[in-house]
Amino acid sequence: MEDTEFLQRMKDRIQESSGRAVEVELGEQGAFELDIQRPIPKVLLGRDVLDFPGRARMLMQYTILCLRERRHVEQEEFLQFLSRN
């Protein structure tokens, strides 16, 4: 799968699961930023999500939860969310 297709699939999944439009960009290795204050939230993912599907899934799930809650969530809350899914 091409990198652009992978990012588009992540974006689609985030939008479907959160019910909100988002911008998804690829950044430097190890990067992760989520700006939920913008009219259309922006997610910056590090290039490592292309090589590590587990990291991609965790960041995607964290993003979905934050968008649903409209705030950045704490680690414990995120772990509870993961245990339910």
Phi and psi restraints in degrees (range 20) as a CNS / XPLOR table:
assign (resid 1 and name C) (resid 2 and name N)
       (resid 2 and name CA) (resid 2 and name C) 1.0 -70.7 20.0 2
assign (resid 2 and name N) (resid 2 and name CA)
       (resid 2 and name C) (resid 3 and name N) 1.0 153.1 20.0 2
assign (resid 2 and name C) (resid 3 and name N)
       (resid 3 and name CA) (resid 3 and name C) 1.0 -58.0 20.0 2
assign (resid 3 and name N) (resid 3 and name CA)
       (resid 3 and name C) (resid 4 and name N) 1.0 -43.3 20.0 2
assign (resid 3 and name C) (resid 4 and name N)
       (resid 4 and name CA) (resid 4 and name C) 1.0 -66.1 20.0 2
assign (resid 4 and name N) (resid 4 and name CA)
       (resid 4 and name C) (resid 5 and name N) 1.0 -36.3 20.0 2
assign (resid 4 and name C) (resid 5 and name N)
       (resid 5 and name CA) (resid 5 and name C) 1.0 -66.9 20.0 2
assign (resid 5 and name N) (resid 5 and name CA)
       (resid 5 and name C) (resid 6 and name N) 1.0 -41.6 20.0 2
assign (resid 5 and name C) (resid 6 and name N)
       (resid 6 and name CA) (resid 6 and name C) 1.0 -60.4 20.0 2
assign (resid 6 and name N) (resid 6 and name CA)
       (resid 6 and name C) (resid 7 and name N) 1.0 -47.4 20.0 2
assign (resid 6 and name C) (resid 7 and name N)
       (resid 7 and name CA) (resid 7 and name C) 1.0 -63.8 20.0 2
assign (resid 7 and name N) (resid 7 and name CA)
       (resid 7 and name C) (resid 8 and name N) 1.0 -38.1 20.0 2
assign (resid 7 and name C) (resid 8 and name N)
       (resid 8 and name CA) (resid 8 and name C) 1.0 -64.9 20.0 2
assign (resid 8 and name N) (resid 8 and name CA)
       (resid 8 and name C) (resid 9 and name N) 1.0 -39.9 20.0 2
assign (resid 8 and name C) (resid 9 and name N)
       (resid 9 and name CA) (resid 9 and name C) 1.0 -65.0 20.0 2
assign (resid 9 and name N) (resid 9 and name CA)
       (resid 9 and name C) (resid 10 and name N) 1.0 -40.3 20.0 2
assign (resid 9 and name C) (resid 10 and name N)
       (resid 10 and name CA) (resid 10 and name C) 1.0 -62.3 20.0 2
assign (resid 10 and name N) (resid 10 and name CA)
       (resid 10 and name C) (resid 11 and name N) 1.0 -45.7 20.0 2
assign (resid 10 and name C) (resid 11 and name N)
       (resid 11 and name CA) (resid 11 and name C) 1.0 -59.8 20.0 2
assign (resid 11 and name N) (resid 11 and name CA)
       (resid 11 and name C) (resid 12 and name N) 1.0 -46.6 20.0 2
assign (resid 11 and name C) (resid 12 and name N)
       (resid 12 and name CA) (resid 12 and name C) 1.0 -59.8 20.0 2
assign (resid 12 and name N) (resid 12 and name CA)
       (resid 12 and name C) (resid 13 and name N) 1.0 -44.1 20.0 2
assign (resid 12 and name C) (resid 13 and name N)
       (resid 13 and name CA) (resid 13 and name C) 1.0 -64.5 20.0 2
assign (resid 13 and name N) (resid 13 and name CA)
       (resid 13 and name C) (resid 14 and name N) 1.0 -43.0 20.0 2
assign (resid 13 and name C) (resid 14 and name N)
       (resid 14 and name CA) (resid 14 and name C) 1.0 -61.5 20.0 2
assign (resid 14 and name N) (resid 14 and name CA)
       (resid 14 and name C) (resid 15 and name N) 1.0 -46.1 20.0 2
assign (resid 14 and name C) (resid 15 and name N)
       (resid 15 and name CA) (resid 15 and name C) 1.0 -65.1 20.0 2
assign (resid 15 and name N) (resid 15 and name CA)
       (resid 15 and name C) (resid 16 and name N) 1.0 -42.9 20.0 2
assign (resid 15 and name C) (resid 16 and name N)
       (resid 16 and name CA) (resid 16 and name C) 1.0 -64.2 20.0 2
assign (resid 16 and name N) (resid 16 and name CA)
       (resid 16 and name C) (resid 17 and name N) 1.0 -43.0 20.0 2
assign (resid 16 and name C) (resid 17 and name N)
       (resid 17 and name CA) (resid 17 and name C) 1.0 -78.1 20.0 2
assign (resid 17 and name N) (resid 17 and name CA)
       (resid 17 and name C) (resid 18 and name N) 1.0 -28.5 20.0 2
assign (resid 17 and name C) (resid 18 and name N)
       (resid 18 and name CA) (resid 18 and name C) 1.0 -97.4 20.0 2
assign (resid 18 and name N) (resid 18 and name CA)
       (resid 18 and name C) (resid 19 and name N) 1.0 -20.7 20.0 2
assign (resid 18 and name C) (resid 19 and name N)
       (resid 19 and name CA) (resid 19 and name C) 1.0 76.4 20.0 2
assign (resid 19 and name N) (resid 19 and name CA)
       (resid 19 and name C) (resid 20 and name N) 1.0 17.2 20.0 2
assign (resid 19 and name C) (resid 20 and name N)
       (resid 20 and name CA) (resid 20 and name C) 1.0 -131.4 20.0 2
assign (resid 20 and name N) (resid 20 and name CA)
       (resid 20 and name C) (resid 21 and name N) 1.0 147.9 20.0 2
assign (resid 20 and name C) (resid 21 and name N)
       (resid 21 and name CA) (resid 21 and name C) 1.0 -74.9 20.0 2
assign (resid 21 and name N) (resid 21 and name CA)
       (resid 21 and name C) (resid 22 and name N) 1.0 145.5 20.0 2
assign (resid 21 and name C) (resid 22 and name N)
       (resid 22 and name CA) (resid 22 and name C) 1.0 -141.9 20.0 2
assign (resid 22 and name N) (resid 22 and name CA)
       (resid 22 and name C) (resid 23 and name N) 1.0 158.6 20.0 2
assign (resid 22 and name C) (resid 23 and name N)
       (resid 23 and name CA) (resid 23 and name C) 1.0 -104.3 20.0 2
assign (resid 23 and name N) (resid 23 and name CA)
       (resid 23 and name C) (resid 24 and name N) 1.0 135.1 20.0 2
assign (resid 23 and name C) (resid 24 and name N)
       (resid 24 and name CA) (resid 24 and name C) 1.0 -123.4 20.0 2
assign (resid 24 and name N) (resid 24 and name CA)
       (resid 24 and name C) (resid 25 and name N) 1.0 126.8 20.0 2
assign (resid 24 and name C) (resid 25 and name N)
       (resid 25 and name CA) (resid 25 and name C) 1.0 -128.0 20.0 2
assign (resid 25 and name N) (resid 25 and name CA)
       (resid 25 and name C) (resid 26 and name N) 1.0 154.7 20.0 2
assign (resid 25 and name C) (resid 26 and name N)
       (resid 26 and name CA) (resid 26 and name C) 1.0 -102.1 20.0 2
assign (resid 26 and name N) (resid 26 and name CA)
       (resid 26 and name C) (resid 27 and name N) 1.0 131.0 20.0 2
assign (resid 26 and name C) (resid 27 and name N)
       (resid 27 and name CA) (resid 27 and name C) 1.0 -122.4 20.0 2
assign (resid 27 and name N) (resid 27 and name CA)
       (resid 27 and name C) (resid 28 and name N) 1.0 -158.2 20.0 2
assign (resid 27 and name C) (resid 28 and name N)
       (resid 28 and name CA) (resid 28 and name C) 1.0 -69.7 20.0 2
assign (resid 28 and name N) (resid 28 and name CA)
       (resid 28 and name C) (resid 29 and name N) 1.0 157.5 20.0 2
assign (resid 28 and name C) (resid 29 and name N)
       (resid 29 and name CA) (resid 29 and name C) 1.0 -48.7 20.0 2
assign (resid 29 and name N) (resid 29 and name CA)
       (resid 29 and name C) (resid 30 and name N) 1.0 130.4 20.0 2
assign (resid 29 and name C) (resid 30 and name N)
       (resid 30 and name CA) (resid 30 and name C) 1.0 83.4 20.0 2
assign (resid 30 and name N) (resid 30 and name CA)
       (resid 30 and name C) (resid 31 and name N) 1.0 -4.5 20.0 2
assign (resid 30 and name C) (resid 31 and name N)
       (resid 31 and name CA) (resid 31 and name C) 1.0 -74.8 20.0 2
assign (resid 31 and name N) (resid 31 and name CA)
       (resid 31 and name C) (resid 32 and name N) 1.0 148.4 20.0 2
assign (resid 31 and name C) (resid 32 and name N)
       (resid 32 and name CA) (resid 32 and name C) 1.0 -159.6 20.0 2
assign (resid 32 and name N) (resid 32 and name CA)
       (resid 32 and name C) (resid 33 and name N) 1.0 123.9 20.0 2
assign (resid 32 and name C) (resid 33 and name N)
       (resid 33 and name CA) (resid 33 and name C) 1.0 -140.9 20.0 2
assign (resid 33 and name N) (resid 33 and name CA)
       (resid 33 and name C) (resid 34 and name N) 1.0 142.7 20.0 2
assign (resid 33 and name C) (resid 34 and name N)
       (resid 34 and name CA) (resid 34 and name C) 1.0 -133.6 20.0 2
assign (resid 34 and name N) (resid 34 and name CA)
       (resid 34 and name C) (resid 35 and name N) 1.0 112.5 20.0 2
assign (resid 34 and name C) (resid 35 and name N)
       (resid 35 and name CA) (resid 35 and name C) 1.0 -105.6 20.0 2
assign (resid 35 and name N) (resid 35 and name CA)
       (resid 35 and name C) (resid 36 and name N) 1.0 99.0 20.0 2
assign (resid 35 and name C) (resid 36 and name N)
       (resid 36 and name CA) (resid 36 and name C) 1.0 -92.2 20.0 2
assign (resid 36 and name N) (resid 36 and name CA)
       (resid 36 and name C) (resid 37 and name N) 1.0 -1.2 20.0 2
assign (resid 36 and name C) (resid 37 and name N)
       (resid 37 and name CA) (resid 37 and name C) 1.0 -83.3 20.0 2
assign (resid 37 and name N) (resid 37 and name CA)
       (resid 37 and name C) (resid 38 and name N) 1.0 -15.7 20.0 2
assign (resid 37 and name C) (resid 38 and name N)
       (resid 38 and name CA) (resid 38 and name C) 1.0 -75.5 20.0 2
assign (resid 38 and name N) (resid 38 and name CA)
       (resid 38 and name C) (resid 39 and name N) 1.0 155.7 20.0 2
assign (resid 38 and name C) (resid 39 and name N)
       (resid 39 and name CA) (resid 39 and name C) 1.0 -56.2 20.0 2
assign (resid 39 and name N) (resid 39 and name CA)
       (resid 39 and name C) (resid 40 and name N) 1.0 -40.9 20.0 2
assign (resid 39 and name C) (resid 40 and name N)
       (resid 40 and name CA) (resid 40 and name C) 1.0 -115.7 20.0 2
assign (resid 40 and name N) (resid 40 and name CA)
       (resid 40 and name C) (resid 41 and name N) 1.0 107.7 20.0 2
assign (resid 40 and name C) (resid 41 and name N)
       (resid 41 and name CA) (resid 41 and name C) 1.0 -55.4 20.0 2
assign (resid 41 and name N) (resid 41 and name CA)
       (resid 41 and name C) (resid 42 and name N) 1.0 148.1 20.0 2
assign (resid 41 and name C) (resid 42 and name N)
       (resid 42 and name CA) (resid 42 and name C) 1.0 -117.5 20.0 2
assign (resid 42 and name N) (resid 42 and name CA)
       (resid 42 and name C) (resid 43 and name N) 1.0 132.8 20.0 2
assign (resid 42 and name C) (resid 43 and name N)
       (resid 43 and name CA) (resid 43 and name C) 1.0 -116.9 20.0 2
assign (resid 43 and name N) (resid 43 and name CA)
       (resid 43 and name C) (resid 44 and name N) 1.0 123.9 20.0 2
assign (resid 43 and name C) (resid 44 and name N)
       (resid 44 and name CA) (resid 44 and name C) 1.0 -110.5 20.0 2
assign (resid 44 and name N) (resid 44 and name CA)
       (resid 44 and name C) (resid 45 and name N) 1.0 117.2 20.0 2
assign (resid 44 and name C) (resid 45 and name N)
       (resid 45 and name CA) (resid 45 and name C) 1.0 -110.8 20.0 2
assign (resid 45 and name N) (resid 45 and name CA)
       (resid 45 and name C) (resid 46 and name N) 1.0 141.3 20.0 2
assign (resid 45 and name C) (resid 46 and name N)
       (resid 46 and name CA) (resid 46 and name C) 1.0 -72.5 20.0 2
assign (resid 46 and name N) (resid 46 and name CA)
       (resid 46 and name C) (resid 47 and name N) 1.0 155.6 20.0 2
assign (resid 46 and name C) (resid 47 and name N)
       (resid 47 and name CA) (resid 47 and name C) 1.0 -59.1 20.0 2
assign (resid 47 and name N) (resid 47 and name CA)
       (resid 47 and name C) (resid 48 and name N) 1.0 -19.8 20.0 2
assign (resid 47 and name C) (resid 48 and name N)
       (resid 48 and name CA) (resid 48 and name C) 1.0 -65.4 20.0 2
assign (resid 48 and name N) (resid 48 and name CA)
       (resid 48 and name C) (resid 49 and name N) 1.0 -18.4 20.0 2
assign (resid 48 and name C) (resid 49 and name N)
       (resid 49 and name CA) (resid 49 and name C) 1.0 -64.9 20.0 2
assign (resid 49 and name N) (resid 49 and name CA)
       (resid 49 and name C) (resid 50 and name N) 1.0 -21.3 20.0 2
assign (resid 49 and name C) (resid 50 and name N)
       (resid 50 and name CA) (resid 50 and name C) 1.0 -74.6 20.0 2
assign (resid 50 and name N) (resid 50 and name CA)
       (resid 50 and name C) (resid 51 and name N) 1.0 -24.0 20.0 2
assign (resid 50 and name C) (resid 51 and name N)
       (resid 51 and name CA) (resid 51 and name C) 1.0 -103.4 20.0 2
assign (resid 51 and name N) (resid 51 and name CA)
       (resid 51 and name C) (resid 52 and name N) 1.0 -21.9 20.0 2
assign (resid 51 and name C) (resid 52 and name N)
       (resid 52 and name CA) (resid 52 and name C) 1.0 -124.5 20.0 2
assign (resid 52 and name N) (resid 52 and name CA)
       (resid 52 and name C) (resid 53 and name N) 1.0 93.2 20.0 2
assign (resid 52 and name C) (resid 53 and name N)
       (resid 53 and name CA) (resid 53 and name C) 1.0 -61.4 20.0 2
assign (resid 53 and name N) (resid 53 and name CA)
       (resid 53 and name C) (resid 54 and name N) 1.0 -29.0 20.0 2
assign (resid 53 and name C) (resid 54 and name N)
       (resid 54 and name CA) (resid 54 and name C) 1.0 -64.8 20.0 2
assign (resid 54 and name N) (resid 54 and name CA)
       (resid 54 and name C) (resid 55 and name N) 1.0 -42.0 20.0 2
assign (resid 54 and name C) (resid 55 and name N)
       (resid 55 and name CA) (resid 55 and name C) 1.0 -65.2 20.0 2
assign (resid 55 and name N) (resid 55 and name CA)
       (resid 55 and name C) (resid 56 and name N) 1.0 -41.3 20.0 2
assign (resid 55 and name C) (resid 56 and name N)
       (resid 56 and name CA) (resid 56 and name C) 1.0 -60.2 20.0 2
assign (resid 56 and name N) (resid 56 and name CA)
       (resid 56 and name C) (resid 57 and name N) 1.0 -44.6 20.0 2
assign (resid 56 and name C) (resid 57 and name N)
       (resid 57 and name CA) (resid 57 and name C) 1.0 -64.5 20.0 2
assign (resid 57 and name N) (resid 57 and name CA)
       (resid 57 and name C) (resid 58 and name N) 1.0 -44.8 20.0 2
assign (resid 57 and name C) (resid 58 and name N)
       (resid 58 and name CA) (resid 58 and name C) 1.0 -61.9 20.0 2
assign (resid 58 and name N) (resid 58 and name CA)
       (resid 58 and name C) (resid 59 and name N) 1.0 -45.0 20.0 2
assign (resid 58 and name C) (resid 59 and name N)
       (resid 59 and name CA) (resid 59 and name C) 1.0 -66.7 20.0 2
assign (resid 59 and name N) (resid 59 and name CA)
       (resid 59 and name C) (resid 60 and name N) 1.0 -37.1 20.0 2
assign (resid 59 and name C) (resid 60 and name N)
       (resid 60 and name CA) (resid 60 and name C) 1.0 -65.3 20.0 2
assign (resid 60 and name N) (resid 60 and name CA)
       (resid 60 and name C) (resid 61 and name N) 1.0 -44.5 20.0 2
assign (resid 60 and name C) (resid 61 and name N)
       (resid 61 and name CA) (resid 61 and name C) 1.0 -65.7 20.0 2
assign (resid 61 and name N) (resid 61 and name CA)
       (resid 61 and name C) (resid 62 and name N) 1.0 -40.2 20.0 2
assign (resid 61 and name C) (resid 62 and name N)
       (resid 62 and name CA) (resid 62 and name C) 1.0 -62.3 20.0 2
assign (resid 62 and name N) (resid 62 and name CA)
       (resid 62 and name C) (resid 63 and name N) 1.0 -44.1 20.0 2
assign (resid 62 and name C) (resid 63 and name N)
       (resid 63 and name CA) (resid 63 and name C) 1.0 -60.7 20.0 2
assign (resid 63 and name N) (resid 63 and name CA)
       (resid 63 and name C) (resid 64 and name N) 1.0 -45.1 20.0 2
assign (resid 63 and name C) (resid 64 and name N)
       (resid 64 and name CA) (resid 64 and name C) 1.0 -59.6 20.0 2
assign (resid 64 and name N) (resid 64 and name CA)
       (resid 64 and name C) (resid 65 and name N) 1.0 -47.4 20.0 2
assign (resid 64 and name C) (resid 65 and name N)
       (resid 65 and name CA) (resid 65 and name C) 1.0 -62.3 20.0 2
assign (resid 65 and name N) (resid 65 and name CA)
       (resid 65 and name C) (resid 66 and name N) 1.0 -45.4 20.0 2
assign (resid 65 and name C) (resid 66 and name N)
       (resid 66 and name CA) (resid 66 and name C) 1.0 -61.4 20.0 2
assign (resid 66 and name N) (resid 66 and name CA)
       (resid 66 and name C) (resid 67 and name N) 1.0 -40.6 20.0 2
assign (resid 66 and name C) (resid 67 and name N)
       (resid 67 and name CA) (resid 67 and name C) 1.0 -67.9 20.0 2
assign (resid 67 and name N) (resid 67 and name CA)
       (resid 67 and name C) (resid 68 and name N) 1.0 -39.3 20.0 2
assign (resid 67 and name C) (resid 68 and name N)
       (resid 68 and name CA) (resid 68 and name C) 1.0 -63.2 20.0 2
assign (resid 68 and name N) (resid 68 and name CA)
       (resid 68 and name C) (resid 69 and name N) 1.0 -42.5 20.0 2
assign (resid 68 and name C) (resid 69 and name N)
       (resid 69 and name CA) (resid 69 and name C) 1.0 -82.4 20.0 2
assign (resid 69 and name N) (resid 69 and name CA)
       (resid 69 and name C) (resid 70 and name N) 1.0 -13.9 20.0 2
assign (resid 69 and name C) (resid 70 and name N)
       (resid 70 and name CA) (resid 70 and name C) 1.0 59.3 20.0 2
assign (resid 70 and name N) (resid 70 and name CA)
       (resid 70 and name C) (resid 71 and name N) 1.0 36.3 20.0 2
assign (resid 70 and name C) (resid 71 and name N)
       (resid 71 and name CA) (resid 71 and name C) 1.0 -165.2 20.0 2
assign (resid 71 and name N) (resid 71 and name CA)
       (resid 71 and name C) (resid 72 and name N) 1.0 164.1 20.0 2
assign (resid 71 and name C) (resid 72 and name N)
       (resid 72 and name CA) (resid 72 and name C) 1.0 -78.1 20.0 2
assign (resid 72 and name N) (resid 72 and name CA)
       (resid 72 and name C) (resid 73 and name N) 1.0 130.9 20.0 2
assign (resid 72 and name C) (resid 73 and name N)
       (resid 73 and name CA) (resid 73 and name C) 1.0 -96.8 20.0 2
assign (resid 73 and name N) (resid 73 and name CA)
       (resid 73 and name C) (resid 74 and name N) 1.0 157.0 20.0 2
assign (resid 73 and name C) (resid 74 and name N)
       (resid 74 and name CA) (resid 74 and name C) 1.0 -81.1 20.0 2
assign (resid 74 and name N) (resid 74 and name CA)
       (resid 74 and name C) (resid 75 and name N) 1.0 163.3 20.0 2
assign (resid 74 and name C) (resid 75 and name N)
       (resid 75 and name CA) (resid 75 and name C) 1.0 -58.0 20.0 2
assign (resid 75 and name N) (resid 75 and name CA)
       (resid 75 and name C) (resid 76 and name N) 1.0 -46.7 20.0 2
assign (resid 75 and name C) (resid 76 and name N)
       (resid 76 and name CA) (resid 76 and name C) 1.0 -60.3 20.0 2
assign (resid 76 and name N) (resid 76 and name CA)
       (resid 76 and name C) (resid 77 and name N) 1.0 -42.1 20.0 2
assign (resid 76 and name C) (resid 77 and name N)
       (resid 77 and name CA) (resid 77 and name C) 1.0 -64.4 20.0 2
assign (resid 77 and name N) (resid 77 and name CA)
       (resid 77 and name C) (resid 78 and name N) 1.0 -39.6 20.0 2
assign (resid 77 and name C) (resid 78 and name N)
       (resid 78 and name CA) (resid 78 and name C) 1.0 -66.2 20.0 2
assign (resid 78 and name N) (resid 78 and name CA)
       (resid 78 and name C) (resid 79 and name N) 1.0 -42.4 20.0 2
assign (resid 78 and name C) (resid 79 and name N)
       (resid 79 and name CA) (resid 79 and name C) 1.0 -63.0 20.0 2
assign (resid 79 and name N) (resid 79 and name CA)
       (resid 79 and name C) (resid 80 and name N) 1.0 -39.0 20.0 2
assign (resid 79 and name C) (resid 80 and name N)
       (resid 80 and name CA) (resid 80 and name C) 1.0 -63.0 20.0 2
assign (resid 80 and name N) (resid 80 and name CA)
       (resid 80 and name C) (resid 81 and name N) 1.0 -42.3 20.0 2
assign (resid 80 and name C) (resid 81 and name N)
       (resid 81 and name CA) (resid 81 and name C) 1.0 -59.8 20.0 2
assign (resid 81 and name N) (resid 81 and name CA)
       (resid 81 and name C) (resid 82 and name N) 1.0 -45.1 20.0 2
assign (resid 81 and name C) (resid 82 and name N)
       (resid 82 and name CA) (resid 82 and name C) 1.0 -64.4 20.0 2
assign (resid 82 and name N) (resid 82 and name CA)
       (resid 82 and name C) (resid 83 and name N) 1.0 -38.0 20.0 2
assign (resid 82 and name C) (resid 83 and name N)
       (resid 83 and name CA) (resid 83 and name C) 1.0 -67.8 20.0 2
assign (resid 83 and name N) (resid 83 and name CA)
       (resid 83 and name C) (resid 84 and name N) 1.0 -23.1 20.0 2
assign (resid 83 and name C) (resid 84 and name N)
       (resid 84 and name CA) (resid 84 and name C) 1.0 -84.0 20.0 2
assign (resid 84 and name N) (resid 84 and name CA)
       (resid 84 and name C) (resid 85 and name N) 1.0 -18.3 20.0 2
